[in-house]
């Protein structure tokens, strides 16, 4: 049985950590902001890369991290699958969990 005082302490902490991006962040940013003559495009494709990083907690190595990264697909294969022959612009979407321990970056490609 969980006591009420325990919930009164834990729930606000989780809400506060989530609200300031320590547990989860989700951000979409354009690669460029020069869109004066750029067409919108009717198609889009996505290419993802994943990263997992773990900090080493030994005192002399406290700033060192072990990391691994892998990609899901190549750009040309993704564009061909979506039927895109002209690429107009890209956005990058970054999702991070647990202070950046797990990161997923997705490049969103727009074109025709």
C-alpha distance (Angstrom), angle and dihedral (degrees) to the residues before:
residue distance angle dihedral
X1 . . .
X2 3.79 . .
X3 3.74 114.5 .
X4 3.79 119.3 -129.1
X5 3.81 94.4 -124.4
X6 3.80 88.9 57.2
X7 3.82 91.0 55.0
X8 3.80 90.4 46.8
X9 3.81 88.5 58.8
X10 3.80 101.4 38.3
X11 3.81 102.3 42.9
X12 3.84 96.3 54.4
X13 3.82 90.0 47.4
X14 3.80 91.8 53.1
X15 3.80 91.7 46.8
X16 3.82 91.6 48.6
X17 3.80 93.8 48.4
X18 3.79 92.3 47.8
X19 3.80 92.3 46.5
X20 3.81 94.5 55.0
X21 3.81 94.5 45.4
X22 3.78 100.2 -107.6
X23 3.81 95.1 121.7
X24 3.82 101.4 28.2
X25 3.80 138.2 4.6
X26 3.81 130.2 177.8
X27 3.82 116.9 -173.7
X28 3.84 131.1 168.3
X29 3.83 116.7 -163.0
X30 3.81 132.0 173.1
X31 3.81 118.6 -119.8
X32 3.81 89.2 -138.3
X33 3.79 135.4 19.1
X34 3.81 96.5 -158.8
X35 3.82 100.0 104.5
X36 3.83 101.1 144.2
X37 3.82 96.9 122.6
X38 3.80 100.8 10.2
X39 3.82 115.2 127.7
X40 3.81 117.1 -131.5
X41 3.80 97.7 -129.0
X42 3.77 127.7 -145.9
X43 3.82 100.3 -121.8
X44 3.78 137.6 53.3
X45 3.80 136.8 -167.5
X46 3.81 133.0 -173.1
X47 3.79 133.4 -144.2
X48 3.82 119.6 -169.6
X49 3.79 134.5 -157.3
X50 3.79 123.9 -170.9
X51 3.82 128.8 -154.5
X52 3.79 130.1 -173.1
X53 3.83 118.3 -169.3
X54 3.79 129.5 -179.4
X55 3.81 122.9 -171.3
X56 3.79 118.0 -130.9
X57 3.78 106.8 -127.2
X58 3.82 98.9 -158.3
X59 3.85 109.5 118.8
X60 3.82 98.6 -118.9
X61 3.82 90.8 43.9
X62 3.80 99.3 41.2
X63 3.81 92.7 124.8
X64 3.79 95.0 45.2
X65 3.79 120.3 97.5
X66 3.77 134.8 -167.1
X67 3.79 110.1 -136.1
X68 3.79 141.6 176.8
X69 3.79 128.2 -169.9
X70 3.78 133.5 -171.4
X71 3.79 136.3 174.6
X72 3.78 127.1 -140.6
X73 3.82 102.8 -145.0
X74 3.79 145.1 -12.1
X75 3.80 121.3 -94.5
X76 3.82 97.5 -120.0
X77 3.80 92.6 51.6
X78 3.81 91.3 50.3
X79 3.81 92.6 48.4
X80 3.81 91.7 48.1
X81 3.80 91.8 49.0
X82 3.82 91.3 51.7
X83 3.81 91.9 45.4
X84 3.81 93.8 -119.5
X85 3.81 114.8 154.0
X86 3.83 97.8 162.4
X87 3.80 119.0 45.3
X88 3.83 113.8 -155.4
X89 3.80 106.8 175.1
X90 3.80 143.6 -24.5
X91 3.79 138.6 -137.6
X92 3.77 125.9 -159.9
X93 3.81 120.5 -140.9
X94 3.81 117.1 -161.8
X95 3.80 123.8 -166.9
X96 3.82 119.5 -177.1
X97 3.78 130.7 -175.8
X98 3.82 130.4 -165.6
X99 3.83 100.8 5.1
X100 3.81 93.3 -42.6
X101 3.80 96.4 -50.6
X102 3.80 89.1 128.6
X103 3.82 119.3 30.3
X104 3.78 130.1 179.2
X105 3.78 117.9 -170.2
X106 3.78 119.6 -171.9
X107 3.81 124.2 -170.2
X108 3.81 109.1 -150.1
X109 3.80 111.2 -156.1
X110 3.83 121.1 -159.5
X111 3.80 124.4 -163.5
X112 3.79 148.2 102.4
